[in-house]
Amino acid sequence: MCMSDRKLSDTVRVLIEMIEKEAALFDSFLDLLEQQQAALVANDLEAINRITEMLREKTVQNQFLNRSREEIIDDIRQANAIQGDLSVTRLLELVDEQQADQLRHLRQVIFDLHDKIADTRNRNAQLINRSRDYVARTMAMLAKVGRPDATYASTGLGAGSDRTVAVDWRV
């Protein structure tokens, strides 16, 4: 039981529109990550919190689009009696050349955006980690302020640090 060519074409058109929405969402997600990076560098906590909330919203939107895309792909798979997963390669064999070109292009756009998002997220994570290290060093220095720095203890051994600094890393 195969889908008619017309119905398949219409369903793939809807799929392409869905993937275009996902690509636009990924692009806006990348833009927010870049804004977050600037806020991290500027140490703008208000902007960081606002952007983090917008990133959460984008994540929820992505989950909705992903579910919808999977439903469309499942419809195509079932209507064309395809066993197992419907790969992009297999889908390209089912559609006309114009739709195949659109799907190939969108696949590349999604891959490129994914790579850029991963790079930007990694840079943001590095900025956060550096900031945490800086705060920890600052707290350690502050803990030593006003405390004499004895070179040797009464036992003749080097004086150890007996004070502990606690830092709450929750954001």
N, C-alpha and C positions, 0 to 999 in steps of 0.2 A: 504494500500500500504506500505509494510514493505521493508526495505533495504535488499538485499540479504546478507546472512551470510558473504560472501567474501567481498562485498563492505563495510559492517558494520565493519568488521575486519580491512580493509585497512583504513577506516576513523578514527577508534579508534586509530590505530597505529599513524596516523598523529596527532591526538589529544594528544596522549602520548608524542610524540616528542615536540609538542608545550608546553606542561606543563613542560617538562624537561628543555626547554629553559627558561621558566619563573622561574623555581627553580634556574637555574644557574644565571639568572639576579638578583634574590632576594639575592643570596649568594654574588654576587659582590656588590650589594647595601649595604649589611651588612658590608662587608669589607670596603667600602668607609665611612660608618658611624663610624666605629672604627678608621679609619685614621683621620676623622674629629675630633673625640674625643681627639686623641693625639695632633692634631694641636690646639684645643681649650685650652688644658692644657698647651701647650708650647707657647700659645699666638702668633702663627705663622699665621698672617693675610693673607699672600700670599698663603699658603697652604690651609687655610680655604676657600678662594675664589676659588682656583683651584678645590678643592674637591666639593664645592657647585655646580660648573658648571657641573662637572661629574655626580653628583647626579641628576641634572636636565635632563641631557642626558639619564640617566638610566630610569627616570620617563617617558620620551617620548617613549623610547623603550618598556617599560612595557605597555603603552597605546596601542601601535601597536600590541603587542603580545596578549593582552587582547581582543582586537577587533577581531583578527584572531581566537582566541580560541572560542569566542562567536559565530562566524560564523560557525565554525565546529560543535559546539553543536547544533546550530539552524538547520543545515542540518540534523543531526541525529534525532532531535526531529521531524522535518517535515516529513522526509522519513519514520519514524516509527509511524506516526500519534499519537504522544504524545501531549496531551493537557497540556498547562501551561508550567512551568519550567521543565527542565530535570535535576533532582537531581542526585547527585553522586550515591546514593543508587539505583535509577532506572537504571542508566547507567550500574552499576555493574551487574544488572540482565540481561542485553542485551548482554554482552560480554563473551568471554571464560574465563576460570579460570586464565590463565596466564596474560591476559590483566587486569583482575579484580585485581590481586595481584599487578601489576605495578601501577594501578590507586590508590589503597589503600596506597601503599608505597609513591607515589608522594603526595597524599593528606596529609599524615603525615609530609613529608619533608616540604611542603609549610606551614602547620600550625606551625611547629617548627621554621622555618625561620621567619614567621610573628611575633611570640612571641619575638624572639631575636631582630628583627628590632625594634619592639615597645619598648623593654627595653632599647636598645642603644639610640634610639631617645629621650626617656625620660631622660636618663642620660645626653645627649648632651644639652637638653633644660635646665636642672638644672644647668649645667656648664655655659651656656649663662646667665641665670638669676642671678647666683651668681656673674658673671663678671659685669653685669649691676649694681647690688647692690653695688659692690665694687667701681665702677666708680662714682656712685651717692654719696656715702659717701666721696670719695676722693674730688669730686667737692665741696661738702658742706664744707669740711675742708679747702680747698683752698680759698673758698669765705670768710672765717673767718680770713684768714691770714692778719695781719696788721690792723685789726679793733679792737679797744678796746672792751673788753667784760665787759660792764657796768652791775653791779649787779642790780641796781635799776634805773628807769627812774625818771625824775623830779617829776612825779606824785606819786612816792612811789611804783608803781607797777613794777613788773619784766620787764626788757627790752626785747622786742620781736625782733625777726629777721625781719628786713625790707628789706633785700636783697634776691633776688631770683636767683637761678641758673637754667639755661636751659641746657638740655642735648639732643642732637640729637641722638635718638636710631636707626636710619636707618643704616643698614650695607651696 
